[in-house]
């Protein structure tokens, strides 16, 4: 019988299934997806035909269907495909319930069809090599297995939330399943699983981004770690036996074996140190050579499993991974995933519902947003905060709206019922997708929700990075009338996204009855926000590096002053929209700030401007040859080193003026650090150079 394949689901993994089918010599009928546009794009990319349903695929001649949809849809899709008379290859996990697995198995038996599950790592070359070493007795009896895996999901681009953001247990279903079937393969049937989960901030779109599990198996104990925080990314398996320890690295494609010998302990350590070091040096070049010769392929385990699946279909042999095999793993996967979901649901139930707070603050978990919430609470105001993660503690008088700015439904729920919106949320790190989603789409979602729910008072937090720094004459003041940046693409993602978002706000204020006060803060400092940022100097070892001669003035503004301006804007009686720039009364040069903030014996190195621009030109040329945009282009450096002054002409309209000065803040910080030695920098180095905190990206974009 000739087998012809169809794919249900046009996501990321579908392209690798297409490659595997072509490598196995299987004819591809086409693919379908619930998102017709995505099906069309993927089909064009892989040279296949797009269909609208599994039934159409079967009618076109497909007799084997690959189920590549999200796990919670596997059962429904698999039953539909079996009813069409097609054999199945289902992505892991087979389902999200043991009973669903049994329904799939029952229908397959009834129809006389075969179902295989993609436990692809069983066919990974490094795993198969490790299993060969175990079965040959090199480790003698295997006692335990440790699996270390870190990962990163593609950035969320807005709109419908991805599966990993819709379910607290999804990350474990996605990767934990691999660890469980590998542990079962090395250590025998699983008897018990105990797991822990936590959110540490590696991926803000995940409920839990750190997972640990201990697995009791028939022949030993295994444990594994799933992390979206650990970098560099890793995928390692450590197999420990009574006469050897084997370490297999699935990402770097090498193995190392330490063996028990009859040598004295000291000699044995030397031998194993050499073996542990030399074997990777042999394996890695061989693996690279294999990649260059296309003998080692992306998702190689999937490639080989697909090939073996079709061979077993033709030879009427058992499929590589049966429904019974997969059902055992689903049982333990769900044991952990559902417990995590129940834990999260209980936490959500403990927070107050949305009961009518009059003020919404977006970006409320950030430095500036949290300061705004704190001030509002201190004044006795009820406030609602939109956050991506459930906070550990919710103060009295605060409502929590969970959701992502890129999700229009979440923003709509958060805005409903409020009278004032303070929109401080934006992307502070990541690539263009992150900035486009949070800053641009997030702002559009806020504007749409304000129109829908009749909100007439919106305070939008922009940035001074959106103005043209490079084109003005030296010492020409930057204020509300300064033209906006004409070349945002060259200034970086932050400036580009902030400028596009501000243009959306400006158009909305012109077209609709929205009174919007747009605030452009300078470089925010104070509290946990560092005063010494890369815009001032960069610390390298014991030295501070200044780009240029240190005469660039800094548009500093204290976080308390920014909060003052935000609340003044929220309470103002302005009849029309207004743009207000926020800078402090003191705008010192880099040299003046360093002189006051550092000890007298601090080592400061100033790199001449001509050398900075020459280096920028070289880096720009190198990136251009690689077809990429330089992060330190000449134009960006010219903006960063522009000698400008600053003023605010519209601040009096809000009745705002700065209260906290730079020198006062330095004096206050130095008093707090008095017990430290005179040479100690009053600002923590890690904070001084973090470009992930609000305010610092403004400075870097400049």
C-alpha positions as CSV (number, residue, x, y, z in Angstrom):
1,X,0.0,0.0,0.0
2,X,1.3,3.5,-0.8
3,X,1.1,5.9,2.0
4,X,0.3,9.5,1.4
5,X,0.6,12.0,4.2
6,X,-1.4,15.1,5.3
7,X,-0.6,17.5,8.2
8,X,-3.2,18.9,10.5
9,X,-1.7,22.0,12.0
10,X,0.6,24.5,10.4
11,X,2.7,25.7,13.3
12,X,6.5,25.7,13.8
13,X,6.9,21.9,14.0
14,X,5.0,21.3,10.8
15,X,8.0,22.3,8.6
16,X,10.2,19.6,10.3
17,X,7.5,17.0,9.7
18,X,7.5,18.0,6.0
19,X,11.3,17.6,5.9
20,X,11.1,14.2,7.6
21,X,8.4,13.0,5.2
22,X,10.4,14.0,2.1
23,X,13.5,12.4,3.6
24,X,11.5,9.2,4.1
25,X,10.2,9.4,0.5
26,X,6.6,9.8,1.5
27,X,4.2,11.7,-0.7
28,X,2.7,14.8,0.9
29,X,-0.9,15.6,0.0
30,X,-0.9,18.9,1.9
31,X,-1.8,20.5,5.2
32,X,-4.6,22.3,7.0
33,X,-5.0,24.6,10.0
34,X,-7.8,26.3,11.8
35,X,-6.1,29.5,10.8
36,X,-6.5,29.5,7.0
37,X,-4.0,32.3,6.6
38,X,-1.3,30.5,8.5
39,X,-2.0,27.3,6.5
40,X,-1.5,29.2,3.3
41,X,1.7,30.8,4.4
42,X,3.2,27.5,5.7
43,X,2.1,25.6,2.6
44,X,3.8,28.1,0.3
45,X,6.9,28.0,2.4
46,X,7.2,24.2,2.2
47,X,5.9,23.8,-1.3
48,X,2.7,22.0,-0.4
49,X,-1.0,22.6,-0.9
50,X,-3.3,24.2,1.8
51,X,-6.6,22.6,2.6
52,X,-9.4,23.8,4.9
53,X,-10.0,20.6,6.9
54,X,-8.9,17.0,7.6
55,X,-11.8,15.8,5.6
56,X,-10.5,17.6,2.6
57,X,-7.1,16.1,3.1
58,X,-8.5,12.6,3.2
59,X,-10.7,13.3,0.2
60,X,-7.6,14.4,-1.7
61,X,-5.9,11.0,-1.0
62,X,-4.2,11.3,2.4
63,X,-4.3,8.0,4.3
64,X,-1.9,9.0,7.1
65,X,-2.5,12.2,9.0
66,X,0.0,13.9,11.3
67,X,-1.7,15.6,14.2
68,X,0.3,18.8,15.0
69,X,-2.3,20.8,16.9
70,X,-2.1,22.0,20.6
71,X,-2.2,19.1,23.1
72,X,-5.7,19.9,24.4
73,X,-7.1,19.3,20.9
74,X,-5.3,16.1,20.1
75,X,-8.1,13.8,21.1
76,X,-10.8,15.5,19.1
77,X,-8.6,15.8,16.0
78,X,-7.3,12.3,16.3
79,X,-10.8,10.8,16.6
80,X,-11.9,12.8,13.6
81,X,-8.9,11.6,11.6
82,X,-9.5,8.0,12.6
83,X,-13.1,8.3,11.5
84,X,-11.8,9.3,8.1
85,X,-9.9,6.0,7.9
86,X,-6.4,7.4,8.3
87,X,-3.4,6.1,10.3
88,X,-2.0,8.7,12.7
89,X,1.2,10.2,13.9
90,X,0.4,12.4,16.9
91,X,2.7,15.0,18.4
92,X,3.5,14.6,22.1
93,X,1.8,14.4,24.5
94,X,-0.8,12.1,23.0
95,X,-3.6,13.9,24.9
96,X,-4.3,15.7,28.2
97,X,-6.3,12.9,29.8
98,X,-5.8,9.2,30.2
99,X,-9.4,8.6,29.2
100,X,-8.8,10.5,26.0
101,X,-5.9,8.2,25.2
102,X,-8.1,5.2,25.8
103,X,-10.7,6.6,23.4
104,X,-8.1,7.1,20.7
105,X,-6.8,3.5,21.2
106,X,-10.3,2.1,21.2
107,X,-11.3,3.7,17.9
108,X,-8.0,2.7,16.3
109,X,-8.6,-0.9,17.2
110,X,-12.2,-0.7,16.0
111,X,-11.1,0.8,12.6
112,X,-8.0,-1.4,12.3
113,X,-5.7,1.6,12.1
114,X,-2.3,2.4,13.5
115,X,-1.5,5.3,15.9
116,X,2.1,6.4,16.7
117,X,3.1,9.1,19.1
118,X,6.1,11.4,18.5
119,X,8.4,10.7,21.5
120,X,11.1,12.0,19.2
121,X,14.1,12.1,21.7
122,X,14.1,8.3,21.7
123,X,15.5,8.5,18.2
124,X,17.9,11.4,18.9
125,X,21.5,10.2,18.0
126,X,22.9,11.2,21.4
127,X,20.1,9.4,23.3
128,X,20.5,6.3,21.2
129,X,24.2,6.3,21.7
130,X,23.7,6.7,25.5
131,X,21.2,3.8,25.5
132,X,23.7,1.7,23.6
133,X,26.4,2.4,26.2
134,X,23.9,1.4,29.0
135,X,22.8,-1.8,27.3
136,X,26.4,-2.8,26.6
137,X,27.1,-2.7,30.4
138,X,29.6,0.2,30.3
139,X,28.0,1.7,33.4
140,X,27.0,-1.6,35.0
141,X,23.8,-1.1,36.9
142,X,22.1,2.3,36.3
143,X,21.2,3.9,39.6
144,X,19.9,7.4,38.6
145,X,19.4,9.7,35.7
146,X,19.4,13.6,35.8
147,X,18.0,15.6,32.9
148,X,18.7,19.4,32.6
149,X,16.8,21.3,30.0
150,X,16.4,25.0,29.4
151,X,14.3,26.6,26.7
152,X,12.9,29.8,25.2
153,X,9.6,30.2,23.5
154,X,9.2,32.5,20.4
155,X,8.2,36.0,21.5
156,X,4.5,36.8,21.7
157,X,3.5,39.1,18.9
158,X,0.0,40.1,20.2
159,X,-3.5,39.0,19.5
160,X,-4.6,35.4,20.5
161,X,-2.4,34.2,23.3
162,X,0.0,31.3,22.5
163,X,-0.8,28.0,24.2
164,X,2.0,28.4,26.8
165,X,0.3,31.6,28.0
166,X,-3.2,30.1,28.2
167,X,-2.4,27.3,30.6
168,X,-0.2,27.2,33.7
169,X,0.7,23.5,33.0
170,X,1.5,23.9,29.3
171,X,5.3,24.2,29.7
172,X,5.4,20.9,31.6
173,X,3.2,19.2,29.1
174,X,5.5,20.5,26.3
175,X,8.9,19.5,27.7
176,X,8.2,17.5,30.8
177,X,6.8,14.7,28.7
178,X,10.3,14.3,27.0
179,X,11.9,13.9,30.4
180,X,9.4,11.4,31.7
181,X,9.6,9.0,28.7
182,X,13.4,9.2,28.8
183,X,13.5,8.4,32.5
184,X,11.1,5.4,31.9
185,X,13.4,4.2,29.1
186,X,16.5,4.3,31.3
187,X,15.0,3.3,34.6
188,X,11.9,1.3,34.0
189,X,8.2,2.0,34.6
190,X,7.4,5.2,36.6
191,X,5.9,4.6,40.0
192,X,5.7,8.1,41.5
193,X,6.4,11.7,40.5
194,X,6.8,14.7,42.9
195,X,7.3,18.1,41.4
196,X,7.7,21.8,42.3
197,X,7.2,24.9,40.1
198,X,7.9,28.6,40.5
199,X,8.0,31.8,38.5
200,X,11.4,33.5,38.4
201,X,10.8,35.9,35.5
202,X,12.6,34.2,32.7
203,X,9.6,34.3,30.4
204,X,7.0,36.9,31.6
205,X,4.3,35.1,29.4
206,X,4.6,31.9,31.4
207,X,2.8,31.4,34.7
208,X,5.6,29.1,35.9
209,X,9.0,29.2,34.2
210,X,11.0,26.9,36.6
211,X,10.1,23.3,37.1
212,X,11.7,20.5,39.2
213,X,10.6,16.9,39.4
214,X,11.8,13.8,41.2
215,X,10.7,10.5,39.6
216,X,10.6,7.2,41.3
217,X,11.0,4.4,38.8
218,X,11.2,0.6,39.1
219,X,15.0,0.5,38.7
220,X,16.1,3.8,40.3
221,X,15.4,7.4,40.9
222,X,15.5,10.2,38.3
223,X,15.1,13.9,38.4
224,X,14.9,16.7,35.9
225,X,14.9,20.5,35.7
226,X,12.9,22.5,33.1
227,X,14.0,26.2,33.0
228,X,13.2,29.3,31.0
229,X,15.7,31.2,33.0
230,X,19.0,29.3,32.6
231,X,21.4,30.5,29.9
232,X,23.0,29.4,27.8
233,X,20.4,27.0,26.7
234,X,21.2,23.4,27.6
235,X,19.9,19.9,27.1
236,X,21.9,17.3,29.0
237,X,21.3,13.8,30.3
238,X,23.5,12.5,33.1
239,X,23.3,8.7,33.5
240,X,24.9,7.4,36.8
241,X,25.8,3.8,37.2
242,X,27.7,1.6,39.7
243,X,30.8,1.6,37.4
244,X,30.5,4.7,35.3
245,X,28.9,8.1,34.8
246,X,27.8,9.2,31.3
247,X,27.1,12.8,30.3
248,X,25.3,13.3,27.0
249,X,24.8,16.9,25.6
250,X,22.0,16.9,23.1
251,X,22.5,20.5,22.0
252,X,26.3,20.5,21.7
253,X,26.2,16.9,20.4
254,X,28.9,15.2,22.4
255,X,29.2,12.7,25.2
256,X,31.7,12.1,28.0
257,X,32.2,8.9,30.1
258,X,33.8,8.6,33.5
259,X,34.5,5.0,34.4
260,X,35.4,3.2,37.6
261,X,38.8,1.6,37.3
262,X,41.2,-0.4,39.4
263,X,43.7,2.4,39.5
264,X,44.4,4.4,42.7
265,X,41.9,7.1,43.4
266,X,44.3,9.9,42.4
267,X,45.2,8.2,39.1
268,X,41.6,7.4,38.4
269,X,40.7,11.1,38.7
270,X,43.4,12.1,36.3
271,X,42.2,9.4,33.7
272,X,38.6,10.5,34.0
273,X,39.5,14.2,33.8
274,X,41.3,13.5,30.5
275,X,38.4,11.3,29.2
276,X,35.8,13.9,30.2
277,X,37.8,16.6,28.4
278,X,39.1,14.8,25.3
279,X,35.9,13.0,24.2
280,X,33.9,16.2,23.6
281,X,36.9,17.5,21.6
282,X,36.5,14.5,19.4
283,X,32.7,14.4,19.3
284,X,32.1,18.1,18.6
285,X,34.1,18.3,15.3
286,X,32.5,15.1,14.1
287,X,29.1,16.4,14.9
288,X,29.8,19.7,13.1
289,X,31.1,17.7,10.1
290,X,27.9,15.7,10.2
291,X,25.8,18.9,10.2
292,X,27.8,20.3,7.2
293,X,27.2,17.0,5.3
294,X,23.5,17.0,6.4
295,X,23.9,13.7,8.1
296,X,22.9,15.5,11.4
297,X,19.6,17.3,10.9
298,X,17.5,19.7,12.9
299,X,15.1,17.7,15.0
300,X,17.0,14.6,14.0
301,X,15.0,12.4,16.4
302,X,11.8,13.4,14.7
303,X,13.3,12.7,11.3
304,X,14.3,9.2,12.2
305,X,11.1,8.4,14.1
306,X,9.0,9.5,11.1
307,X,11.0,7.3,8.8
308,X,10.7,4.3,11.2
309,X,7.0,4.9,11.6
310,X,6.4,4.6,7.9
311,X,8.6,1.5,7.7
312,X,6.6,-0.2,10.4
313,X,3.4,0.6,8.5
314,X,4.7,-1.0,5.4
315,X,6.1,-4.1,7.2
316,X,3.1,-4.5,9.5
317,X,5.3,-4.2,12.6
318,X,4.6,-2.5,15.9
319,X,4.9,1.3,15.6
320,X,7.8,3.0,17.4
321,X,5.7,4.5,20.2
322,X,2.3,2.9,20.8
323,X,-0.8,4.5,22.4
324,X,-0.2,2.3,25.5
325,X,3.4,3.6,25.7
326,X,2.2,7.2,25.5
327,X,-0.7,6.7,27.9
328,X,1.6,5.9,30.7
329,X,3.5,9.1,30.2
330,X,0.3,11.2,29.8
331,X,-0.8,9.9,33.2
332,X,2.3,11.3,35.0
333,X,2.4,14.4,32.8
334,X,-1.1,15.3,33.8
335,X,-0.4,14.4,37.4
336,X,2.0,17.4,37.6
337,X,0.5,19.8,35.0
338,X,-3.0,19.7,36.6
339,X,-1.6,20.1,40.1
340,X,0.2,23.3,38.9
341,X,-3.0,24.6,37.3
342,X,-4.9,23.9,40.5
343,X,-2.3,25.8,42.5
344,X,-2.4,28.8,40.1
345,X,-6.2,28.8,40.1
346,X,-6.2,28.9,43.9
347,X,-3.8,31.8,43.9
348,X,-6.0,33.7,41.4
349,X,-9.1,33.1,43.5
350,X,-7.4,34.8,46.5
351,X,-6.9,38.1,44.7
352,X,-9.7,40.7,44.7
353,X,-12.0,40.8,41.7
354,X,-12.5,43.9,39.5
355,X,-15.0,45.7,41.6
356,X,-14.9,49.2,40.3
357,X,-11.5,50.9,41.0
358,X,-11.6,54.3,39.2
359,X,-7.9,54.3,38.1
360,X,-6.1,51.8,35.9
361,X,-2.3,51.6,35.8
362,X,-0.7,49.5,33.0
363,X,2.9,48.3,33.5
364,X,2.1,48.3,37.2
365,X,4.8,45.8,38.0
366,X,7.6,48.0,36.6
367,X,9.6,50.5,38.5
368,X,7.6,53.5,37.5
369,X,4.2,51.8,37.4
370,X,4.7,50.4,40.9
371,X,5.7,53.8,42.2
372,X,2.5,55.3,40.8
373,X,0.4,52.6,42.4
374,X,2.2,53.1,45.7
375,X,1.5,56.9,45.7
376,X,-2.1,56.4,44.8
377,X,-2.6,53.9,47.6
378,X,-0.9,56.3,50.1
379,X,-3.4,59.0,49.1
380,X,-6.3,56.6,49.8
381,X,-7.2,56.0,46.1
382,X,-8.4,52.6,44.9
383,X,-6.4,51.5,41.9
384,X,-6.5,48.7,39.4
385,X,-3.2,47.4,38.0
386,X,-2.7,45.4,34.7
387,X,0.1,42.9,35.1
388,X,1.2,39.8,33.3
389,X,2.1,37.8,36.4
390,X,0.1,37.3,39.6
391,X,1.8,39.4,42.3
392,X,3.0,37.7,45.5
393,X,1.1,40.2,47.6
394,X,-1.9,42.4,46.7
395,X,-2.2,45.4,49.0
396,X,-5.5,46.7,50.3
397,X,-7.3,49.0,47.9
398,X,-5.7,47.4,44.8
399,X,-7.4,45.3,42.1
400,X,-5.4,43.0,39.9
401,X,-6.2,42.6,36.2
402,X,-4.2,39.8,34.8
403,X,-3.2,39.9,31.1
404,X,-0.8,41.0,28.4
405,X,-0.9,44.4,26.8
406,X,-0.8,42.7,23.4
407,X,-4.0,40.8,24.2
408,X,-6.9,43.1,23.3
409,X,-9.4,41.0,25.3
410,X,-7.3,41.3,28.5
411,X,-6.8,45.1,28.0
412,X,-10.6,45.5,27.4
413,X,-11.4,43.7,30.7
414,X,-8.8,45.9,32.5
415,X,-10.2,49.2,31.1
416,X,-13.9,48.5,31.6
417,X,-15.3,50.5,34.5
418,X,-12.4,52.9,35.1
419,X,-12.4,56.7,34.6
420,X,-8.7,57.3,34.3
421,X,-6.0,55.2,32.6
422,X,-2.3,55.7,33.3
423,X,-0.6,53.9,30.5
424,X,3.0,53.2,31.7
425,X,3.4,49.7,30.1
426,X,5.9,49.2,27.4
427,X,8.6,46.8,26.3
428,X,12.0,47.5,27.9
429,X,14.0,44.6,26.4
430,X,13.9,41.9,23.7
431,X,13.6,42.0,19.9
432,X,11.3,43.9,17.6
433,X,8.5,41.5,18.1
434,X,8.5,42.2,21.9
435,X,8.6,46.0,21.3
436,X,5.9,45.9,18.6
437,X,3.6,43.8,20.8
438,X,3.8,45.5,24.1
439,X,4.5,49.1,23.1
440,X,2.7,49.6,19.8
441,X,-0.1,47.0,19.8
442,X,-0.4,47.5,23.6
443,X,-1.0,51.2,23.1
444,X,-3.5,50.6,20.3
445,X,-5.4,48.2,22.5
446,X,-5.5,50.7,25.3
447,X,-6.8,53.4,23.0
448,X,-9.4,51.1,21.5
449,X,-10.6,50.1,25.0
450,X,-10.8,53.7,26.2
451,X,-13.0,54.6,23.2
452,X,-15.2,51.6,23.7
453,X,-15.7,52.2,27.4
454,X,-16.0,56.0,27.3
455,X,-12.7,56.7,29.2
456,X,-12.0,60.4,28.6
457,X,-8.8,60.8,30.7
458,X,-5.7,59.0,29.5
459,X,-2.1,59.7,30.7
460,X,0.4,58.2,28.3
461,X,4.1,57.8,29.3
462,X,6.3,58.3,26.3
463,X,10.0,59.0,26.3
464,X,12.5,61.8,25.3
465,X,14.2,59.2,23.1
466,X,11.5,59.9,20.4
467,X,12.8,63.3,19.6
468,X,15.6,64.3,17.2
469,X,18.8,64.6,19.2
470,X,21.3,64.5,16.4
471,X,20.2,67.2,14.0
472,X,20.0,70.2,16.3
473,X,22.8,72.7,16.8
474,X,25.1,72.2,19.9
475,X,23.5,73.4,23.1
476,X,20.2,74.0,21.3
477,X,17.5,73.2,23.9
478,X,15.3,70.1,23.5
479,X,11.7,70.8,24.5
480,X,8.1,69.9,23.5
481,X,8.6,71.7,20.1
482,X,11.7,69.7,19.1
483,X,11.0,67.7,16.0
484,X,10.6,63.9,16.4
485,X,13.2,61.5,15.4
486,X,13.4,61.3,11.5
487,X,15.5,58.1,11.5
488,X,14.0,55.8,14.2
489,X,15.1,52.6,12.5
490,X,18.8,53.6,13.3
491,X,18.1,54.5,16.9
492,X,17.0,51.0,17.9
493,X,13.8,49.1,18.7
494,X,12.9,51.1,21.8
495,X,12.9,54.5,20.1
496,X,11.2,53.1,17.0
497,X,8.4,51.5,19.0
498,X,7.9,54.4,21.4
499,X,7.7,56.9,18.5
500,X,5.1,54.7,16.7
501,X,3.1,54.4,19.9
502,X,3.2,58.2,20.4
503,X,2.0,58.8,16.9
504,X,-1.0,56.4,17.6
505,X,-1.8,58.5,20.7
506,X,-1.5,61.7,18.8
507,X,-3.9,60.5,16.1
508,X,-6.4,59.2,18.6
509,X,-6.5,62.6,20.4
510,X,-7.1,64.3,17.1
511,X,-9.8,62.0,15.8
512,X,-11.7,61.0,18.9
513,X,-13.0,62.7,22.1
514,X,-10.0,61.5,24.1
515,X,-8.2,64.0,26.4
516,X,-4.7,62.6,26.5
517,X,-1.7,64.0,28.4
518,X,1.5,62.6,26.9
519,X,4.5,62.8,29.3
520,X,8.0,62.5,28.0
521,X,10.3,61.9,31.0
522,X,14.1,62.2,30.6
523,X,16.4,59.7,32.3
524,X,14.6,58.6,35.4
525,X,16.6,57.9,38.5
526,X,15.9,57.4,42.2
527,X,14.8,54.5,44.5
528,X,15.8,51.3,42.8
529,X,16.5,53.1,39.5
530,X,20.2,53.8,39.0
531,X,21.7,57.2,38.6
532,X,24.9,55.9,36.9
533,X,23.6,54.3,33.7
534,X,25.5,53.5,30.4
535,X,24.5,57.0,29.3
536,X,26.8,58.4,31.9
537,X,29.6,55.8,32.0
538,X,30.2,52.1,31.7
539,X,32.0,50.2,34.5
540,X,34.7,47.8,33.3
541,X,36.4,46.1,36.2
542,X,37.6,48.9,38.5
543,X,37.4,51.6,35.8
544,X,34.6,53.8,34.5
545,X,34.6,54.3,30.7
546,X,33.1,57.5,29.4
547,X,32.3,57.8,25.7
548,X,33.6,61.2,24.6
549,X,35.0,64.0,26.8
550,X,32.2,63.8,29.4
551,X,30.6,67.1,28.5
552,X,27.3,65.7,27.4
553,X,24.4,67.0,29.5
554,X,21.9,64.5,31.0
555,X,18.2,65.1,31.1
556,X,17.8,63.6,34.6
557,X,14.5,63.5,36.5
558,X,13.7,61.9,39.8
559,X,11.1,59.1,39.9
560,X,9.1,60.9,42.6
561,X,8.9,64.0,40.3
562,X,7.7,61.8,37.4
563,X,5.0,60.4,39.7
564,X,4.0,63.9,40.7
565,X,3.6,64.8,37.0
566,X,1.6,61.7,36.3
567,X,-0.9,62.4,39.1
568,X,-1.1,66.0,38.1
569,X,-1.9,65.0,34.6
570,X,-4.5,62.5,35.8
571,X,-6.2,65.2,37.9
572,X,-5.8,68.1,35.5
573,X,-8.7,70.1,34.1
574,X,-7.1,70.6,30.7
575,X,-9.7,70.8,28.0
576,X,-7.4,69.5,25.2
577,X,-4.6,67.0,24.8
578,X,-1.2,68.1,25.8
579,X,2.4,67.0,25.5
580,X,4.7,67.7,28.4
581,X,8.4,67.1,28.7
582,X,9.8,66.2,32.2
583,X,13.3,67.1,33.2
584,X,14.8,68.1,36.5
585,X,16.1,71.5,37.5
586,X,19.6,70.2,37.3
587,X,21.0,68.7,34.1
588,X,24.6,68.0,34.9
589,X,27.3,66.8,32.5
590,X,28.7,63.3,32.7
591,X,31.8,64.7,34.3
592,X,29.9,66.7,36.9
593,X,27.8,63.7,37.9
594,X,30.8,61.3,38.1
595,X,32.7,63.8,40.2
596,X,29.9,64.0,42.8
597,X,28.8,60.3,42.7
598,X,32.2,58.6,42.7
599,X,35.0,58.6,45.2
600,X,38.0,60.8,44.6
601,X,40.2,57.8,43.7
602,X,37.8,56.3,41.2
603,X,39.5,55.6,37.9
604,X,37.7,57.3,35.0
605,X,38.8,56.7,31.3
606,X,37.5,59.0,28.6
607,X,37.5,57.6,25.1
608,X,37.9,60.4,22.5
609,X,34.9,61.1,20.4
610,X,36.8,60.5,17.2
611,X,37.7,57.0,18.4
612,X,34.2,56.3,19.4
613,X,32.8,57.2,16.0
614,X,35.6,55.4,14.2
615,X,34.8,52.2,16.2
616,X,31.1,52.7,15.5
617,X,31.8,53.0,11.7
618,X,33.8,49.8,11.8
619,X,31.1,47.9,13.7
620,X,28.5,49.3,11.4
621,X,30.4,48.1,8.3
622,X,30.9,44.7,9.8
623,X,27.2,44.3,10.5
624,X,26.2,45.6,7.1
625,X,28.3,42.9,5.5
626,X,26.4,40.3,7.6
627,X,23.1,41.8,6.4
628,X,22.2,43.1,9.9
629,X,21.7,46.4,11.6
630,X,24.5,47.5,13.9
631,X,23.5,48.1,17.6
632,X,26.1,50.8,17.7
633,X,25.7,52.7,14.4
634,X,27.3,56.1,13.8
635,X,23.9,57.8,13.8
636,X,22.9,56.3,17.1
637,X,26.3,57.3,18.6
638,X,25.8,60.8,17.3
639,X,22.4,61.0,19.0
640,X,23.8,59.6,22.3
641,X,26.7,62.1,22.3
642,X,24.8,65.2,21.2
643,X,25.6,68.2,23.3
644,X,22.1,69.6,24.0
645,X,20.3,71.4,26.8
646,X,16.8,70.7,28.0
647,X,13.7,72.6,29.2
648,X,10.0,72.1,29.6
649,X,7.7,74.8,28.3
650,X,4.4,73.0,29.0
651,X,5.0,71.8,32.5
652,X,3.4,74.9,34.1
653,X,0.1,73.9,32.4
654,X,0.1,71.0,34.9
655,X,1.3,73.0,37.8
656,X,4.3,70.8,37.9
657,X,7.9,71.6,38.8
658,X,10.6,69.2,40.0
659,X,11.1,68.8,43.8
660,X,14.1,66.5,44.0
661,X,17.5,67.5,42.8
662,X,20.3,65.3,41.6
663,X,22.8,66.6,44.2
664,X,20.2,66.0,47.0
665,X,19.8,62.4,45.8
666,X,23.5,61.8,45.7
667,X,23.9,63.2,49.2
668,X,21.0,61.1,50.4
669,X,22.5,57.9,48.9
670,X,26.0,58.7,50.3
671,X,24.5,59.1,53.7
672,X,22.8,55.8,53.5
673,X,26.1,54.2,52.4
674,X,28.2,55.9,55.1
675,X,29.3,52.7,56.9
676,X,30.9,51.6,53.6
677,X,34.5,52.5,52.6
678,X,35.1,55.8,50.9
679,X,36.0,54.0,47.7
680,X,32.6,52.2,47.5
681,X,30.3,53.4,44.8
682,X,27.0,54.3,46.3
683,X,25.2,52.8,43.3
684,X,25.4,49.0,43.0
685,X,27.3,48.1,39.8
686,X,24.7,45.6,38.6
687,X,22.0,48.3,38.8
688,X,24.3,50.9,37.4
689,X,24.7,48.9,34.2
690,X,21.3,47.2,33.9
691,X,19.7,48.3,30.6
692,X,16.6,46.4,31.5
693,X,15.2,48.9,34.0
694,X,12.7,51.6,33.1
695,X,14.5,54.8,32.3
696,X,17.8,53.2,31.3
697,X,16.5,52.2,27.9
698,X,15.5,55.8,27.3
699,X,19.1,56.8,27.9
700,X,20.5,54.0,25.7
701,X,18.1,54.8,22.9
702,X,19.4,58.3,23.0
